[in-house]
Amino acid sequence: MLGYYGSYDVVVCGGGTSGVTAAVAAARTGAKTLLIERTGQLGGQMNFSGPPGFAYAWLFNAYHEQVVGGFADETYKRLLETGHALPHTLTDWRAAYTFSYIDPDWWGLLVYQILTDEKAEMMLHSLVTEVIRDGNTVKGVVVEHPSGRSIVLAKVVIDCTGEGEVCYQAGAEYEIQPKELLEPATVAFTADGVDWDEVLRYVKDNIKDFLFEQARFEERGYTREEVEEAVKNTNNIVDIGEIMGYISLRDQGIKTGEWHGQSGVGFFLMPKGGKILAHFQHSSHVGNADCTDVRDITRAEVECRRLDVIAFNFFKKHIPGFENAYITRVCPETRIRETRRIMGDYKIVYQDIYESRKFSDVIGKSPFVIGNRHAVGNTALVPVNTQRPPDKGSHDIPYRSLVPLGLENILVAGKAISAEWQCHHRFLMETMVTGQAAGVAAGLCAQKGITPREMEKDVSELQDILQKQGAILYGTR
């Protein structure tokens, strides 16, 4: 039986990092806001299908200028004040790959409090199954939940599902790579009981076996030899930030069948109650999977867990410092890195990132490079025409990339925004930047009685409000 749930100014579909940010931002404009989430846990890649081991990372560019603020910075600071985050790790030899570590579980608790304080309504354990359209105008959605099926009407809908599911149901134009080219799925897990002194000792004694190139140290004017010396001189694992390599042990493990060979050997770090935990984000890569296909995503869920068991057993047996480690968390579902990209009024392209382009309709920035992609194999990443901006700066994200082609009264935020394949904006801080912009834009459109596309004519008020909410739009390279 189909019932009527209510009518709202803004309805946000998906309660991950982009969706939570969008709902808070919309509510702060005074819009009557509803956040719909298919599970009971808000936070997505931060604390459910993640957390990413680098949260928050890349809030700074290669000059260590902060380029991401807004809700990301607000929640980081609130957690730092309460002892649930670490100070920014701006290790000098790191370029843009900086870390601002937080406890993701406390982030998950905090956002419920913020949403409640801002009077944003939540509709949990609810799945959007249909889109209500009048011609090309989106009027609302149909939601299935334990009570049955309900109609939810909205002046503006925001798709924050990650896979562009609402836009897809509305008939939006989209792009998706053949599944053999899609980034692999992963089920992450976290471990405690690590002897960090022993980990550091082994890294220092076998430093040629470790990878530091992802830190882009050359952009800070360092050589590999200087980086190795810096690592040898630290007594704090947090200074390194990410441990990836163990090449000799990995190669031996592949020979003996004790390492699965589907990903590199390494881990990220996570603060928890004054301790540091090891977070395994790259230990199970399952490729050739289109996670919009139920058969593929089911296979990925099963296979990832098999690989995680192999990976943890390998660490326990062979990696110094992990002899007494134990798993404290296995994420409830696979982290989907890549599926659909919804085509918008503007598509972010290679040159936009390579040239650090600035746009008049800027709604946020990103310092990410072009082309680095996760892959199935013995490394974490595979370069696909990887390029770094020659000026080592950041690029603007234009508002128009959030407005789906051919549809009215709907925005998209998160990893499904309009971009070329190699310019995919899927990283956590990027999803929060676009979520905040979409939330403010939707709230303003509802107030003014205009469509998101009509707002493209003048985004000055949107930009003013974003800056008042702490977003960084100007003044950095």
C-alpha positions as a printed Julia matrix, in Angstrom:
477×3 Matrix{Float64}:
  0.0     0.0     0.0
  1.35    3.4    -1.01
  0.98    6.13    1.61
  1.88    9.81    1.82
  4.82   10.62    4.11
  5.12   14.38    3.69
  6.29   17.34    1.63
  9.65   19.06    2.08
 11.71   21.88    0.67
 14.73   19.62    0.26
 14.9    15.83    0.23
 18.39   14.31    0.39
 18.63   10.7    -0.77
 21.56    8.88    0.79
 23.09    9.46    4.2
 26.78    9.04    3.47
 29.4    11.78    3.67
 27.85   13.85    0.88
 24.28   13.27    2.08
 24.88   14.18    5.72
 26.74   17.31    4.64
 24.0    18.26    2.16
 21.24   17.83    4.74
 23.03   19.95    7.33
 23.81   22.66    4.77
 20.22   22.74    3.48
 18.75   22.88    6.98
 21.03   25.79    7.84
 19.42   27.82    5.05
 16.09   27.4     6.84
 14.81   24.77    4.42
 12.53   22.03    5.69
 14.86   19.11    5.06
 14.51   15.32    5.04
 17.47   12.93    4.86
 16.63    9.43    3.59
 19.08    6.58    4.31
 18.67    2.9     3.46
 20.47    1.73    6.65
 20.31    2.93   10.25
 23.86    4.28   10.16
 24.73    7.66    8.73
 28.21    8.31    7.42
 28.81    6.01    4.44
 32.47    5.79    3.51
 33.48    7.6     6.69
 32.29    5.03    9.21
 30.16    2.36    7.5
 31.54    1.16    4.19
 34.78    2.83    5.24
 36.26    4.39    7.09
 38.92    5.44    4.65
 42.26    5.2     6.35
 43.06    8.71    5.23
 40.09   10.56    6.74
 40.51   13.39    6.72
 43.23   13.61    4.09
 44.03   16.11    1.38
 42.51   19.09    3.14
 45.69   20.85    2.01
 47.4    21.33   -1.33
 51.09   20.71   -2.09
 52.0    24.08   -0.57
 50.22   23.01    2.62
 47.61   25.69    2.03
 44.24   24.51    3.32
 41.87   24.18    0.36
 38.97   22.28    1.98
 37.0    23.85    4.81
 33.28   23.93    5.45
 31.57   21.01    7.14
 34.66   18.82    6.84
 36.75   21.33    8.76
 33.95   22.04   11.24
 33.56   18.4    12.23
 37.33   17.89   12.35
 37.72   20.82   14.75
 34.85   19.67   16.96
 36.37   16.22   17.27
 39.83   17.66   17.91
 38.41   19.75   20.77
 36.86   16.67   22.38
 39.93   14.47   22.01
 38.66   12.38   19.11
 41.08   13.67   16.47
 44.79   14.33   16.04
 46.37   17.64   14.99
 46.91   18.06   11.25
 49.83   15.89   10.15
 51.68   18.22    7.8
 54.86   16.2     7.6
 57.24   18.45    5.71
 58.22   15.91    3.05
 54.62   15.16    2.21
 52.96   17.28   -0.45
 49.16   17.26   -0.79
 48.85   13.79    0.75
 48.43   15.16    4.26
 46.43   13.64    7.1
 43.97   15.08    9.61
 43.12   11.94   11.54
 39.78   11.56   13.3
 37.98    8.75   15.08
 35.33    7.83   12.47
 32.95    6.35   15.03
 32.82    9.61   16.95
 32.24   11.42   13.66
 29.26    9.11   13.12
 27.87    9.98   16.56
 28.5    13.69   16.08
 26.56   14.02   12.82
 23.34   12.69   14.38
 23.68   15.42   17.0
 24.31   18.12   14.39
 21.39   17.03   12.2
 19.11   17.02   15.23
 20.34   20.45   16.35
 19.7    21.85   12.86
 16.19   20.31   12.8
 16.88   18.19    9.73
 14.51   15.22    9.76
 15.83   11.72    9.2
 14.09    8.76    7.57
 16.27    5.73    8.25
 15.98    2.1     7.1
 14.33    3.49    3.98
 15.22    2.83    0.35
 14.32    5.1    -2.56
 12.8     2.83   -5.21
 11.09    5.23   -7.62
 11.25    8.85   -8.74
  8.09   10.91   -9.18
  8.35   12.99  -12.34
  6.2    15.43  -14.23
  7.84   15.55  -17.62
 11.48   16.36  -16.88
 10.69   17.84  -13.49
 11.39   15.73  -10.41
  8.61   16.11   -7.86
  9.65   13.59   -5.23
 10.45    9.96   -4.57
  8.83    6.71   -3.5
 10.45    5.07   -0.49
 10.19    1.52    0.84
 10.67    0.9     4.56
  9.49   -1.42    7.35
  6.1     0.35    7.37
  5.48   -0.19    3.66
  5.79    2.29    0.79
  5.52    6.07    1.01
  5.48    9.07   -1.28
  7.8    11.92   -0.31
  7.39   15.21   -2.19
 10.11   17.83   -2.53
 10.8    21.2    -4.08
 14.36   19.98   -4.72
 15.79   16.45   -4.52
 19.5    15.81   -4.0
 20.97   12.47   -5.11
 23.71   11.52   -2.64
 23.45    7.77   -3.15
 27.0     7.53   -4.48
 25.94    5.45   -7.47
 23.61    8.11   -8.92
 20.67    5.79   -8.27
 18.0     8.49   -8.0
 19.19   10.31  -11.11
 19.38    6.97  -12.91
 15.78    6.18  -11.95
 14.79    9.63  -13.19
 16.31    8.89  -16.59
 19.45   11.02  -16.31
 22.27   10.72  -18.79
 25.26    8.95  -17.26
 28.58    7.32  -18.03
 30.08    4.14  -16.62
 33.2     2.27  -17.64
 33.16   -1.37  -18.76
 33.35   -3.36  -15.58
 36.82   -4.66  -16.3
 38.01   -1.02  -16.04
 36.08   -0.05  -12.9
 38.04    0.39   -9.69
 37.85   -2.63   -7.4
 35.54   -3.04   -4.43
 36.96   -3.5    -0.92
 35.73   -4.57    2.5
 37.94   -2.78    5.01
 38.81   -3.91    8.54
 40.61   -2.48   11.56
 43.01   -4.08   14.06
 44.31   -3.22   17.53
 47.09   -4.83   19.55
 49.87   -3.62   17.27
 53.37   -3.03   18.66
 54.16    0.23   16.91
 57.76    0.33   18.15
 58.35   -2.98   16.42
 56.6    -1.78   13.25
 58.81    1.31   13.14
 61.95   -0.72   13.8
 61.2    -3.01   10.86
 60.38   -0.12    8.53
 63.65    1.63    9.37
 65.71   -1.54    9.0
 64.11   -2.44    5.66
 63.34    0.98    4.26
 63.99    0.02    0.63
 61.01   -2.34    0.91
 58.54    0.52    1.44
 56.73    2.86   -0.91
 56.63    6.59   -0.23
 55.93    7.89   -3.72
 52.24    8.44   -3.04
 53.29   11.25   -0.68
 54.52   13.14   -3.76
 57.62   14.19   -1.83
 59.29   15.56   -4.95
 56.73   18.36   -4.96
 58.18   19.52   -1.64
 61.69   19.39   -3.08
 62.75   16.12   -1.42
 64.65   13.21   -2.85
 63.88    9.57   -2.05
 67.07    9.43    0.02
 66.03   12.43    2.09
 62.62   10.9     2.73
 64.22    7.67    3.87
 66.4     9.63    6.29
 63.35   11.49    7.65
 61.53    8.21    8.25
 64.57    6.75    9.98
 64.66    9.74   12.33
 61.02    9.62   13.46
 59.76    7.82   16.53
 56.1     8.47   15.78
 54.23    6.23   13.35
 51.79    9.08   12.67
 54.55   11.04   10.92
 54.61    8.41    8.17
 50.84    8.29    7.85
 50.51    5.32    5.55
 52.61    2.15    5.56
 52.72    0.47    2.18
 55.27   -1.96    0.81
 56.72   -4.93    2.71
 57.84   -5.91   -0.76
 60.16   -8.78    0.19
 57.65  -10.3     2.59
 54.88   -9.83    0.03
 56.83  -11.56   -2.74
 57.66  -14.47   -0.44
 54.02  -14.7     0.62
 52.92  -14.9    -3.01
 55.36  -17.76   -3.59
 54.05  -19.7    -0.59
 50.4   -18.86   -1.27
 50.08  -17.03    2.05
 49.42  -13.67    0.37
 46.58  -13.48   -2.14
 48.31  -11.06   -4.51
 45.13   -9.09   -5.2
 46.45   -5.93   -3.52
 49.55   -4.44   -1.98
 50.6    -5.08    1.62
 49.97   -2.12    3.88
 47.62   -0.21    6.12
 46.5     3.24    7.23
 46.17    4.59   10.77
 43.15    5.38   12.93
 43.08    7.2    16.29
 40.91    5.56   18.92
 40.76    6.49   22.59
 44.34    7.7    22.77
 45.64    4.71   20.82
 46.56    4.16   17.18
 44.91    1.32   15.28
 45.86   -0.19   11.94
 43.19    0.18    9.29
 43.3    -2.17    6.3
 41.69   -0.4     3.41
 43.55   -2.06    0.53
 43.74   -5.68    1.67
 40.87   -7.01   -0.44
 40.53   -5.78   -4.0
 37.85   -7.43   -6.12
 37.8    -6.23   -9.68
 35.78   -6.91  -12.82
 32.7    -6.01  -10.79
 29.98   -3.51  -11.65
 28.5    -2.87   -8.22
 25.24   -1.63   -9.73
 24.71   -5.28  -10.71
 23.43   -7.35   -7.77
 25.34  -10.43   -8.89
 28.64   -8.56   -9.04
 28.24   -6.76   -5.73
 27.24  -10.0    -4.01
 30.32  -11.71   -5.4
 32.45   -8.8    -4.22
 31.04   -8.94   -0.68
 31.86  -12.65   -0.4
 35.27  -12.55   -2.08
 36.46   -9.47   -0.17
 35.92  -11.23    3.13
 37.83  -14.28    1.94
 40.74  -12.05    0.97
 40.59  -10.2     4.3
 41.03  -13.46    6.21
 44.12  -14.29    4.13
 45.5   -10.78    4.6
 45.06  -10.7     8.37
 46.54  -14.17    8.83
 49.53  -13.07    6.75
 50.06  -10.0     8.91
 49.77  -12.01   12.11
 52.34  -14.54   10.94
 54.84  -12.47    8.99
 54.66   -8.74    9.73
 56.73   -7.69   12.78
 54.61   -5.88   15.34
 51.36   -7.68   14.43
 51.94  -10.9    16.39
 49.34   -9.94   19.02
 47.03   -7.95   16.75
 43.3    -8.64   16.7
 40.45   -7.4    14.53
 38.17   -4.83   16.15
 36.0    -3.99   13.14
 34.97   -5.43    9.81
 33.0    -2.92    7.78
 29.37   -3.99    7.23
 29.48   -3.63    3.46
 31.85   -3.23    0.57
 33.26    0.14   -0.25
 32.23    0.88   -3.83
 34.85    3.1    -5.4
 33.31    3.62   -8.8
 30.13    3.13  -10.79
 27.98    5.75  -12.56
 28.91    9.36  -13.17
 25.84   11.52  -13.82
 26.36   13.9   -16.72
 25.66   17.51  -15.85
 25.56   20.93  -17.41
 29.35   20.88  -17.09
 31.66   17.86  -17.17
 34.95   18.22  -15.3
 37.71   17.28  -17.73
 41.4    16.46  -17.7
 42.58   19.98  -18.45
 40.53   21.44  -15.59
 42.64   19.52  -13.1
 45.95   19.63  -14.94
 45.75   23.42  -15.33
 44.32   24.0   -11.83
 41.46   25.82  -13.49
 39.34   28.32  -11.64
 35.62   28.78  -12.41
 33.28   31.71  -11.87
 30.72   29.28  -10.41
 33.21   27.66   -8.02
 31.63   25.86   -5.04
 34.77   24.27   -3.63
 38.24   22.96   -4.39
 40.16   19.7    -4.63
 43.93   19.11   -4.66
 43.69   15.59   -6.11
 45.76   14.59   -9.13
 44.44   13.04  -12.31
 44.43    9.36  -13.07
 45.65    7.46  -10.0
 43.34    4.49   -9.71
 43.13    1.46   -7.47
 43.72   -1.84   -9.16
 43.73   -5.54   -8.55
 47.33   -6.65   -8.14
 50.36   -6.26   -5.95
 50.24   -2.48   -5.6
 47.62   -0.14   -4.18
 47.37    2.06   -7.25
 47.9     1.86  -10.97
 48.69    5.06  -12.89
 46.31    5.83  -15.75
 47.73    8.86  -17.53
 48.59   10.25  -14.1
 49.31   13.95  -14.16
 49.96   16.47  -11.42
 49.14   20.15  -11.99
 52.42   21.86  -12.91
 51.66   24.63  -10.41
 51.03   21.98   -7.66
 47.8    23.76   -6.8
 44.16   22.75   -6.65
 41.28   22.91   -9.09
 37.85   24.46   -8.68
 34.69   22.36   -8.73
 32.01   24.23  -10.7
 28.38   24.34   -9.55
 27.19   23.26  -13.0
 28.74   19.81  -12.51
 26.07   19.17   -9.86
 23.11   19.91  -12.17
 22.04   16.8   -14.17
 21.44   17.28  -17.87
 17.81   17.33  -18.96
 16.25   17.2   -15.48
 14.79   19.9   -13.26
 14.56   20.22   -9.48
 17.32   17.71   -8.8
 21.01   17.97   -7.93
 23.7    15.32   -7.59
 26.53   15.37   -5.05
 29.27   12.96   -4.03
 31.22   10.65   -6.28
 28.59   10.63   -9.05
 29.02   14.28  -10.06
 29.67   15.09  -13.71
 33.28   14.31  -14.63
 35.38   12.37  -17.09
 36.46    8.89  -16.04
 39.98    9.85  -14.99
 38.62   12.93  -13.19
 36.26   10.95  -10.97
 35.62   12.98   -7.76
 35.08   10.12   -5.33
 37.34   10.96   -2.39
 35.79   11.7     0.98
 36.67   15.37    1.22
 35.44   15.94   -2.35
 32.08   14.34   -1.54
 31.66   16.67    1.42
 32.55   19.73   -0.65
 29.93   18.91   -3.28
 27.39   17.81   -0.66
 27.61   21.14    1.14
 27.22   23.08   -2.09
 24.24   21.01   -3.21
 22.55   21.46    0.19
 22.91   25.23    0.19
 21.85   25.47   -3.47
 18.77   23.33   -2.88
 17.75   25.37    0.14
 18.09   28.63   -1.79
 16.16   27.26   -4.78
 13.32   26.2    -2.5
 13.21   29.65   -0.91
 13.27   31.52   -4.21
 11.01   29.19   -6.15
 13.62   28.6    -8.85
 15.23   25.46  -10.24
 18.87   24.49   -9.69
 19.47   25.15  -13.38
 18.07   28.67  -13.1
 20.52   29.29  -10.25
 23.38   28.85  -12.74
 22.65   32.41  -13.93
 23.82   33.86  -10.61
 25.61   31.81   -7.97
 26.83   34.76   -5.92
 24.44   34.2    -3.01
 25.26   30.49   -3.01
 28.96   31.32   -2.84
 28.42   33.9    -0.08
 26.57   31.39    2.1
 29.12   28.67    1.45
 31.88   31.0     2.6
 29.89   31.91    5.7
 29.65   28.16    6.37
 33.45   27.99    6.17
 33.94   26.76    2.61
 37.18   27.8     0.88
 36.53   29.17   -2.59
 39.32   31.68   -3.21
 42.8    32.72   -2.19
 44.79   29.51   -2.7
 46.83   28.07   -5.53
